[in-house]
């Protein structure tokens, strides 16, 4: 047997705001909302639907690369995909036939962690894997491949059978009962067989050493430029000597499509080529291990890693390695940053342990099982009922707050916080956000003795930027302003008028609206509950607005007994008298628009701007109605339109078209001849206008996808004819449809092509870029 394994490590650091529980917008990821959405579009989704091209350069097949890969998906990334790209997450789960492996939960450098953190990270990674894939994992990905015997021992105790490592992480090998032979920097190591590593507990674990040069060429070189060459290169490095051999290459999964555009297509082509070669298989490492148990033993170099020759030193010292930065920059901040977090960890652990014992709970067993709190509302509620059922509401909330503090204090060790160039980098700021929230929930906040000492420790982490000279400045200037108390959440939800789910909170509200012209006052009662900790805030709110974006919210934790007096002041008093009474009755605040989360602030601003826009629109439509004949005649003779007339006409026509699209019950009806859309477009063209059809495109695409699903499910020909007509009509109207989505939906029809006559299939295939050879 000659086996080829390509392993993809899919991972993104947790980017969620620890107070809101959601990823904030990241302008650097433009045009996508944030980096998770961008990488999902460039990598995770394309690998679930990778194009194989025929000799004519058109699509021959669409395949799911996850079925042929060995892969792991970081738990925090997997949770994000399930929430935001469920169709991709579903394809990933469905592809598992034993080829998926687990990952230690928070991507921390495990050899630098205390034993109980290693245990929790391993157990959480396993439990998350069970929840996602419905089975026990056989293998586990080591974050940064950072390894020591303690880590491997914890994995083996938890039932993990194998890991992947680099050749330079092996120090010696031997045939069973034979003499040991050194393998300096991986030299003289045969990486085409598995090895057994004996562990201090008496257990053992299997290790596959991946091909380092090939893996690096795949990640950073040109090996992904051509799928045939990738397959050929892998085979050249796999001995054909009659023995069962396995060649393993491993890289970040984001290599396939994000780092290397169309890398997923090269990968799909390589799998296609390899699958057709006699005697070559594409098994999972676990499947190979079942039929080929290790006949050799290995010793490992402890405290080594795959991404830095200095091993784990990159995550605790200035090892000299970095990814860029300015001339003269250094990374001496790494050591004091780790020391600051270590001391915070120890203090939080002491408090956590003491408080759990007060409730007669085993602190570390409780934490080890609490990953269920991160697996969704159902698993979380079941775990709470099973483990905290004897506690009252207040005590239960206290324990859940401590557990959330523990989750965040492990998340603050995410490896990328130390990997890059400066203590003020985005990744380090994320880690400090987790640290601050953990401190608030489990250590009394920055004003506590623990918090004050933490700030002092961070001041020793000297960075490279004048405006953010150390870790303390980074936390105080970039992290602390984003922190939110329960009152902040109550005020934000009141300004926005939100009820129900609001980020990681549940909000209930009753209120009365007083309105006089542009001035309005909303008075009511608000209740906010943190779903993670079950902490609650209840009180009264008042939101005063004089129009525009000048909303002001004030709160009172005691309730409001001044409602009638406020009503009198609103309708009969001066604005100054009203605001004075509000300050007395609602002592907390004020909060304004600038206190809202950025995305919600911008949405509110757009909604308020829409009112002004509609006012302008009404006037623009009057101008167009009054001067339509003139505008048409000016265009007919080639005379330029006066700018004001042109903008009024363009604005009016665009709004008319968009309104027609929004109100159409069936988007495909708009594509019909003599439809309202055609009338609007003819009117626009007569005036020399070209309105945007961007609102129409996604609606038409959804309808065509629905027709493809209907055809694939029912085996009916009528939906295909309707889809073809819609595509042809959209093309004639210059409606740009999202081709990848339509191709993927149409592929589900093509795999059932025996149900359909050839002419309509051929016409659709031609339109959608498929090869005649299918």
Secondary structure as the mmCIF struct_conf table of DSSP 4:
data_model
#
loop_
_struct_conf.conf_type_id
_struct_conf.id
_struct_conf.beg_label_comp_id
_struct_conf.beg_label_asym_id
_struct_conf.beg_label_seq_id
_struct_conf.end_label_comp_id
_struct_conf.end_label_asym_id
_struct_conf.end_label_seq_id
STRN STRN1 UNK A 2 UNK A 10
STRN STRN2 UNK A 16 UNK A 16
TURN_TY1_P TURN_TY1_P1 UNK A 18 UNK A 20
BEND BEND1 UNK A 21 UNK A 22
STRN STRN3 UNK A 23 UNK A 23
HELX_LH_PP_P HELX_LH_PP_P1 UNK A 24 UNK A 25
HELX_RH_3T_P HELX_RH_3T_P1 UNK A 27 UNK A 29
TURN_TY1_P TURN_TY1_P2 UNK A 30 UNK A 31
BEND BEND2 UNK A 32 UNK A 34
HELX_RH_AL_P HELX_RH_AL_P1 UNK A 35 UNK A 39
HELX_RH_PI_P HELX_RH_PI_P1 UNK A 40 UNK A 44
HELX_RH_AL_P HELX_RH_AL_P2 UNK A 45 UNK A 48
BEND BEND3 UNK A 49 UNK A 49
STRN STRN4 UNK A 50 UNK A 53
TURN_TY1_P TURN_TY1_P3 UNK A 55 UNK A 56
BEND BEND4 UNK A 57 UNK A 58
STRN STRN5 UNK A 59 UNK A 63
HELX_RH_3T_P HELX_RH_3T_P2 UNK A 65 UNK A 67
TURN_TY1_P TURN_TY1_P4 UNK A 68 UNK A 68
BEND BEND5 UNK A 69 UNK A 69
STRN STRN6 UNK A 70 UNK A 73
HELX_RH_AL_P HELX_RH_AL_P3 UNK A 75 UNK A 84
HELX_RH_AL_P HELX_RH_AL_P4 UNK A 86 UNK A 94
TURN_TY1_P TURN_TY1_P5 UNK A 95 UNK A 95
BEND BEND6 UNK A 97 UNK A 98
STRN STRN7 UNK A 100 UNK A 100
STRN STRN8 UNK A 102 UNK A 103
TURN_TY1_P TURN_TY1_P6 UNK A 105 UNK A 106
STRN STRN9 UNK A 108 UNK A 108
HELX_RH_3T_P HELX_RH_3T_P3 UNK A 110 UNK A 112
BEND BEND7 UNK A 113 UNK A 113
HELX_RH_AL_P HELX_RH_AL_P5 UNK A 115 UNK A 133
BEND BEND8 UNK A 134 UNK A 135
BEND BEND9 UNK A 138 UNK A 138
STRN STRN10 UNK A 139 UNK A 139
STRN STRN11 UNK A 140 UNK A 141
HELX_LH_PP_P HELX_LH_PP_P2 UNK A 142 UNK A 142
HELX_RH_3T_P HELX_RH_3T_P4 UNK A 143 UNK A 145
STRN STRN12 UNK A 147 UNK A 147
HELX_RH_AL_P HELX_RH_AL_P6 UNK A 149 UNK A 157
TURN_TY1_P TURN_TY1_P7 UNK A 158 UNK A 159
STRN STRN13 UNK A 162 UNK A 166
HELX_RH_3T_P HELX_RH_3T_P5 UNK A 167 UNK A 169
STRN STRN14 UNK A 170 UNK A 175
TURN_TY1_P TURN_TY1_P8 UNK A 176 UNK A 177
BEND BEND10 UNK A 178 UNK A 178
STRN STRN15 UNK A 181 UNK A 182
HELX_RH_3T_P HELX_RH_3T_P6 UNK A 184 UNK A 186
TURN_TY1_P TURN_TY1_P9 UNK A 187 UNK A 188
TURN_TY1_P TURN_TY1_P10 UNK A 191 UNK A 192
BEND BEND11 UNK A 193 UNK A 193
STRN STRN16 UNK A 195 UNK A 198
TURN_TY1_P TURN_TY1_P11 UNK A 200 UNK A 201
BEND BEND12 UNK A 202 UNK A 202
STRN STRN17 UNK A 204 UNK A 210
HELX_RH_AL_P HELX_RH_AL_P7 UNK A 212 UNK A 220
BEND BEND13 UNK A 221 UNK A 222
HELX_RH_3T_P HELX_RH_3T_P7 UNK A 223 UNK A 225
HELX_RH_AL_P HELX_RH_AL_P8 UNK A 227 UNK A 236
TURN_TY1_P TURN_TY1_P12 UNK A 237 UNK A 237
BEND BEND14 UNK A 238 UNK A 238
BEND BEND15 UNK A 241 UNK A 243
STRN STRN18 UNK A 245 UNK A 252
HELX_RH_3T_P HELX_RH_3T_P8 UNK A 253 UNK A 255
STRN STRN19 UNK A 256 UNK A 256
TURN_TY1_P TURN_TY1_P13 UNK A 257 UNK A 259
STRN STRN20 UNK A 260 UNK A 260
TURN_TY1_P TURN_TY1_P14 UNK A 261 UNK A 262
HELX_RH_AL_P HELX_RH_AL_P9 UNK A 263 UNK A 275
TURN_TY1_P TURN_TY1_P15 UNK A 276 UNK A 276
BEND BEND16 UNK A 277 UNK A 277
TURN_TY1_P TURN_TY1_P16 UNK A 278 UNK A 279
STRN STRN21 UNK A 280 UNK A 281
HELX_RH_AL_P HELX_RH_AL_P10 UNK A 285 UNK A 291
BEND BEND17 UNK A 292 UNK A 292
STRN STRN22 UNK A 296 UNK A 300
TURN_TY1_P TURN_TY1_P17 UNK A 302 UNK A 303
STRN STRN23 UNK A 304 UNK A 304
BEND BEND18 UNK A 306 UNK A 307
TURN_TY1_P TURN_TY1_P18 UNK A 309 UNK A 310
HELX_RH_3T_P HELX_RH_3T_P9 UNK A 311 UNK A 315
TURN_TY1_P TURN_TY1_P19 UNK A 316 UNK A 316
BEND BEND19 UNK A 317 UNK A 317
BEND BEND20 UNK A 320 UNK A 320
BEND BEND21 UNK A 323 UNK A 323
TURN_TY1_P TURN_TY1_P20 UNK A 327 UNK A 328
TURN_TY1_P TURN_TY1_P21 UNK A 332 UNK A 332
HELX_RH_AL_P HELX_RH_AL_P11 UNK A 333 UNK A 358
TURN_TY1_P TURN_TY1_P22 UNK A 359 UNK A 360
HELX_RH_AL_P HELX_RH_AL_P12 UNK A 363 UNK A 369
HELX_RH_3T_P HELX_RH_3T_P10 UNK A 370 UNK A 374
BEND BEND22 UNK A 375 UNK A 375
HELX_RH_AL_P HELX_RH_AL_P13 UNK A 377 UNK A 387
BEND BEND23 UNK A 388 UNK A 388
TURN_TY1_P TURN_TY1_P23 UNK A 389 UNK A 390
BEND BEND24 UNK A 391 UNK A 391
HELX_RH_AL_P HELX_RH_AL_P14 UNK A 393 UNK A 411
TURN_TY1_P TURN_TY1_P24 UNK A 412 UNK A 413
STRN STRN24 UNK A 414 UNK A 414
TURN_TY1_P TURN_TY1_P25 UNK A 415 UNK A 415
HELX_RH_AL_P HELX_RH_AL_P15 UNK A 416 UNK A 419
BEND BEND25 UNK A 420 UNK A 421
TURN_TY1_P TURN_TY1_P26 UNK A 423 UNK A 424
BEND BEND26 UNK A 425 UNK A 425
HELX_RH_AL_P HELX_RH_AL_P16 UNK A 426 UNK A 442
BEND BEND27 UNK A 443 UNK A 443
TURN_TY1_P TURN_TY1_P27 UNK A 446 UNK A 447
BEND BEND28 UNK A 448 UNK A 448
HELX_RH_AL_P HELX_RH_AL_P17 UNK A 449 UNK A 459
TURN_TY1_P TURN_TY1_P28 UNK A 460 UNK A 460
BEND BEND29 UNK A 461 UNK A 461
STRN STRN25 UNK A 462 UNK A 462
BEND BEND30 UNK A 464 UNK A 464
BEND BEND31 UNK A 466 UNK A 466
TURN_TY1_P TURN_TY1_P29 UNK A 467 UNK A 468
STRN STRN26 UNK A 470 UNK A 470
HELX_RH_AL_P HELX_RH_AL_P18 UNK A 471 UNK A 474
HELX_RH_PI_P HELX_RH_PI_P2 UNK A 475 UNK A 479
HELX_RH_3T_P HELX_RH_3T_P11 UNK A 480 UNK A 482
HELX_RH_AL_P HELX_RH_AL_P19 UNK A 486 UNK A 496
TURN_TY1_P TURN_TY1_P30 UNK A 497 UNK A 497
STRN STRN27 UNK A 500 UNK A 502
TURN_TY1_P TURN_TY1_P31 UNK A 503 UNK A 504
STRN STRN28 UNK A 505 UNK A 516
TURN_TY1_P TURN_TY1_P32 UNK A 517 UNK A 518
STRN STRN29 UNK A 519 UNK A 530
TURN_TY1_P TURN_TY1_P33 UNK A 531 UNK A 533
STRN STRN30 UNK A 536 UNK A 545
BEND BEND32 UNK A 547 UNK A 547
TURN_TY1_P TURN_TY1_P34 UNK A 548 UNK A 549
STRN STRN31 UNK A 552 UNK A 556
TURN_TY1_P TURN_TY1_P35 UNK A 557 UNK A 558
BEND BEND33 UNK A 561 UNK A 561
HELX_RH_AL_P HELX_RH_AL_P20 UNK A 563 UNK A 572
BEND BEND34 UNK A 573 UNK A 573
HELX_RH_AL_P HELX_RH_AL_P21 UNK A 575 UNK A 585
STRN STRN32 UNK A 588 UNK A 591
HELX_RH_3T_P HELX_RH_3T_P12 UNK A 593 UNK A 595
BEND BEND35 UNK A 596 UNK A 596
HELX_RH_AL_P HELX_RH_AL_P22 UNK A 598 UNK A 636
TURN_TY1_P TURN_TY1_P36 UNK A 637 UNK A 638
HELX_LH_PP_P HELX_LH_PP_P3 UNK A 639 UNK A 642
HELX_RH_AL_P HELX_RH_AL_P23 UNK A 643 UNK A 663
BEND BEND36 UNK A 665 UNK A 665
HELX_RH_3T_P HELX_RH_3T_P13 UNK A 667 UNK A 671
BEND BEND37 UNK A 672 UNK A 672
TURN_TY1_P TURN_TY1_P37 UNK A 673 UNK A 674
HELX_RH_AL_P HELX_RH_AL_P24 UNK A 676 UNK A 686
TURN_TY1_P TURN_TY1_P38 UNK A 687 UNK A 688
HELX_RH_AL_P HELX_RH_AL_P25 UNK A 694 UNK A 714
BEND BEND38 UNK A 717 UNK A 717
HELX_RH_AL_P HELX_RH_AL_P26 UNK A 718 UNK A 732
TURN_TY1_P TURN_TY1_P39 UNK A 733 UNK A 734
HELX_RH_AL_P HELX_RH_AL_P27 UNK A 739 UNK A 750
TURN_TY1_P TURN_TY1_P40 UNK A 751 UNK A 752
HELX_RH_3T_P HELX_RH_3T_P14 UNK A 753 UNK A 755
BEND BEND39 UNK A 756 UNK A 756
HELX_RH_AL_P HELX_RH_AL_P28 UNK A 758 UNK A 768
TURN_TY1_P TURN_TY1_P41 UNK A 769 UNK A 769
STRN STRN33 UNK A 770 UNK A 770
BEND BEND40 UNK A 772 UNK A 772
#
